[in-house]
Amino acid sequence: MPTKGSSAKRQRQNETHRLRNRMAKSAVRTEIKKYSEAIRVKDKDVAEKELKLIVSMLDSAVGKKIYHKNTVARKKSRLHRMLGTID
């Protein structure tokens, strides 16, 4: 347990941020699973809509410092490459 007020506040903030980060990452993973399923059944319209949503979520997460920008760039690149396999 923290002994100072400032360290107690920092602990509370860390917990809040940890939960926020966890929720955002979970939401991204869920959407990626939906996207992968659309790719698997070769439904290009659904996949494109999902990709647009995922890219938006990832860009938002970078702004909140949940993901590093290079990590997001790599994820987006891989997702776009997956879309190219539908034809």
C-alpha positions in Angstrom: 0.0 0.0 0.0 1.2 3.5 -0.8 2.2 5.6 2.2 2.0 9.0 0.4 -1.1 10.7 -1.0 0.5 11.3 -4.4 1.5 7.6 -4.8 -2.0 6.5 -3.8 -3.4 8.8 -6.5 -1.0 7.4 -9.0 -2.0 3.9 -8.1 -5.7 4.8 -8.7 -4.9 6.4 -12.0 -2.9 3.4 -13.1 -5.8 1.1 -12.4 -8.2 3.3 -14.3 -5.8 3.4 -17.3 -5.2 -0.3 -17.2 -8.9 -1.1 -17.4 -9.4 1.4 -20.2 -6.5 -0.1 -22.1 -7.8 -3.6 -21.6 -11.3 -2.7 -22.8 -9.9 -1.0 -25.9 -7.6 -3.9 -26.8 -10.3 -6.4 -26.2 -12.7 -4.5 -28.6 -10.0 -4.4 -31.3 -9.4 -8.1 -31.0 -13.1 -8.8 -31.2 -13.4 -6.8 -34.4 -10.4 -8.5 -35.9 -12.0 -11.9 -35.3 -15.2 -10.7 -37.1 -13.0 -9.4 -39.9 -11.1 -12.7 -40.2 -14.4 -14.6 -40.4 -15.5 -12.3 -43.2 -12.2 -12.9 -45.0 -12.6 -16.7 -44.5 -16.1 -16.8 -46.1 -14.9 -14.3 -48.8 -17.5 -11.6 -48.0 -15.7 -8.6 -49.3 -18.4 -6.0 -48.4 -18.5 -7.0 -44.8 -14.7 -7.3 -44.6 -14.3 -3.7 -46.0 -16.7 -2.3 -43.4 -15.0 -4.2 -40.6 -11.6 -3.0 -41.8 -12.7 0.6 -41.8 -14.0 0.2 -38.2 -10.8 -1.6 -37.1 -8.5 1.1 -38.6 -10.5 3.8 -36.9 -10.3 2.0 -33.5 -6.6 1.4 -33.9 -5.9 5.0 -34.8 -7.9 6.1 -31.8 -5.9 3.8 -29.6 -2.7 5.3 -30.8 -3.9 8.7 -29.8 -4.6 7.4 -26.3 -1.2 5.7 -26.1 -2.7 2.3 -25.8 -0.7 0.9 -28.7 2.6 2.1 -30.2 2.3 3.7 -33.6 4.5 1.1 -35.3 2.5 -1.7 -33.8 -0.7 -0.2 -35.3 1.0 0.3 -38.6 2.0 -3.3 -38.7 -1.5 -4.5 -37.8 -3.1 -2.3 -40.4 -0.7 -3.5 -43.0 -1.4 -7.1 -42.3 -5.2 -6.5 -42.3 -5.0 -4.8 -45.6 -2.9 -7.6 -47.0 -5.6 -10.1 -45.9 -8.2 -8.1 -47.7 -6.2 -8.6 -50.9 -6.6 -12.3 -50.7 -10.3 -12.1 -51.5 -10.7 -12.3 -55.3 
